[in-house]
Amino acid sequence: MISLTVIGKGNVGTHLYNRFLEIDAVDSKWIDSRNLNSIEETDITILAVSDDAISDVSSQIENSFVVHTSGSVSMDQLQNKARKGIFYPLQSFTKGEIVDFTKIPFCVEAENTNDLKLLEQLVELLGTKSYQISSEQRKKIHLAAVFANNFTNHMYKISKDICDSNQIPFEILLPLIEETASKIKNISPGEAQTGPALRNDQKTIQKHLEMLNQQQKELYTKITESIQKHGKKL
């Protein structure tokens, strides 16, 4: 039996705690970061708080093993006096959305082998895979994830804006979005790249630019130039 405390009631903390409740081999507690006076000693204390709050909150915790769930904050930012570690789920979490933890890779890090094994055991209980990743590597993974997820989702937002302003149902793009995401499971993103930028189809590019507002036009131009620059390396 692994005992743990999840601190933080945001998206990550909520989903983690709800999943741990379903695992018989885990005895979990859940508290808000503003109620640290009620914290009890457990095998693992998981900080699922904002990046900016990690140092301050961890400095108030006396538990023996404290980890955080951030992708961009190094392990040495934990200010607790005891053992430290990382328990980073590489996924985007939204409240109210169902999360399948069996499909979420976890990046783990710890100061000693026993703590690392404990985190790997916890990931195994979640039914998924763990990766021993250093703080420096994790920062790079988080950066790559921003491009792959946050920036991509912003493109979806622009696509929806274009659809909405022209009375086009956004759902018409969903099969294309799903195919694009599925394709890179088998071939590299570079090999999967298509479109007018790669073909240097200037007539189509100019027509597109004429239909965009200034902000969209600047973004379209920058991305087109980036695709063309990288496409020459293929």
N, C-alpha and C positions, 0 to 999 in steps of 0.2 A: 504494500500500500504506500503510495506517495502522497504526502500531505502538501498542500500548496495554498498560497493566498494570492489572489489576483487583486491588485490595487489599480483602480481606475474604472470608471463606468462609461467610457466612450465606446466607439465602435469595436475596437480590438478587444478591450476588456470584456465587453458584453458577450461577444461571440465566443471568446475563449472560455469564459466561466460557464456559459450555457452548454458548451461541448463537454467540459470536464464533468459537469453534473451527470452526464450520460455514461461515464466510465466508472465501473465499480471499483477498479483498482486505484482510483484517485479520490482523495478526501479534500474537497476544495472549499475555500471561503472567499468572499467577495466584499471588498470595502471601497469606499470612496477615498480619494487622496486627501480629502479634507478631514477625515476621521482616523488619522493614524494612531491616535491614542488607544484605539480599540484593536490594534493588530496583535495577533498571537504568533508564537514561534511555529514555523512549519518547515518542511524539508526545502521548499523553494518558495521564494517571494517574487512574484512577477509584477514588474512595474509596467502597466499599460497606460502611460500618461503621455502628454505632449512632450516633444523633444526638449522644449525650453524648461519643462518642469522636472526633468529627470534628476539633475544635480541636487536641486533643493529638496525634493521629496525623498530621494535616497539618503540624504544626509540625516534625515529624521528617523531612519529605520535601523533597529538594532538586531534584526534577525540575522542568522548565520550565513545565509546564501541568498543573494539578491541578484536578479537578472532584469534586463529591460527588453522591450519588444521593438525598439526603433531600428530602422534601416540605416540611418545616417549618423547616429551618435556612437562614438567609440566607447569601449568598455570602461576606460579610465575616467569617464565622466560620471560614473557611479561614485557617490561620495560616502557610501556606507563603510564602516570600519572593518567589516568581515569580508567573506568571499564574494566574488563578483562573476557575472556571466552575461551571456546574450541568448535570447530566445526569440528570434525574429521570423515571423511568418511572412513569406514573400507573396503577399496577396493584397488586393484592395478590399476593404471591408465597408459595408454600408448597413446601417441599422435597418432591420425589417427584412433584409434579403437573406435567403437561405444560403449557408456556407457549407460546402463539402470539404471537410478538413482532410479527407483522404487524397485530395488533389493539390494540397498546399505544401510546398517544400519549406522546411524550416532551416534557417542558418543558425548554428549554435556555436558558442565559444565560452570557454571557462578558464580559470587560472590553474586548475589542476585536473588530472585525468579522471578522478572519481566524480567530480562535479560534471565533467563533460559526459561521462557515461550516464549519469542521472538524467541529464537533459535529453540525451539520445533515447533513453528508456521512455521518457515522457512523450517524445515525438512518436515512438513506436506504438504507444498506447493510443495515440490519436489516429493511428492507421496510415501514417504517411512516411516520408523519407526525410532524413536530416543530413545536413552538409556541414562539415567542420570548416568554417569560414572565419578568417581573421577580420578584425575591425576595419583594416585598410581595404580588404577585398569587399567587405560588405558595403562600404561607402560607394564603391564602384558599381556594385550590383544595384544599389538603390538609385544611382544616377541612370543606369541603363533602364531600370524599371520606370523611371519618370518619362523617358522617351517612349518606351513601349506601351505604357498605360495612360499616364496623365496627359501627355501631349496628344496621343492618339485619340483619347476621349474628347479632347478639345476640338479635334478635327471633325469628330462626329457631331459636336455641337454646331459647328459652322455648317456642316452638311444639312443638319436639321433646320437651321435658320434659312438656308437657301430654299429648301423644300417648303417650309411654312410660308415664306413670302411669295411663293408661286403656286400655292394651293396643291402641293404634291404630297401624298402620304409618305412619311419618312420610312415606313415599313417596307417600301419598295426596294430600299437599299440593303435591308437586312441579309438577304441571301449572298449578296456581294461581300458584305462585311464578314460573314461567317466563312465564306470560301477563302478570303484573303488570310484570315487567321489560321484556317485549317491547312492551307497550302504550305506554310513554312514549317510544318512538322516533318515534311519530307524533302524539301529543298531549302536552300539558304534564302534569306530575304533579298539578297542581291540578284539571285537567279529568278526570283518571283516578281521582280519589279517590271511593271508595264506602264503604258500611258504616254501621253503626248510629250512629256518632258524627256523621257528616255529616247523617244523616236525623233526628238527635236522637230516636232510638228509645229512650226511657228504660226501657221494660220489658225490652228485650233487654240494655241496658247493666247494669241491676241484676242480671239473671240471671247475666251474665258475672262481675260482681264477686263474687257469692256463691260462685262456683266457684274463685276464685283465693286463693293464700296472700297474706299481708300485703304482701310485697315486690312481687309481681306486681300486686296490687290498686292499689298506689300508682302504679306505672308505667302501668297501664291508664288510670287516672284522669287522669294528667298528659297522656298522649297524646290521650285523648279530648277534653280541654279544648283542646289545641292544634289539633286538627283542626277543632273547632267554631269556634274563634277565626279561623282562617285561612279556613274555609269561608264565612264571612260576607262575605269580601272578593271572592268569585267573582261 
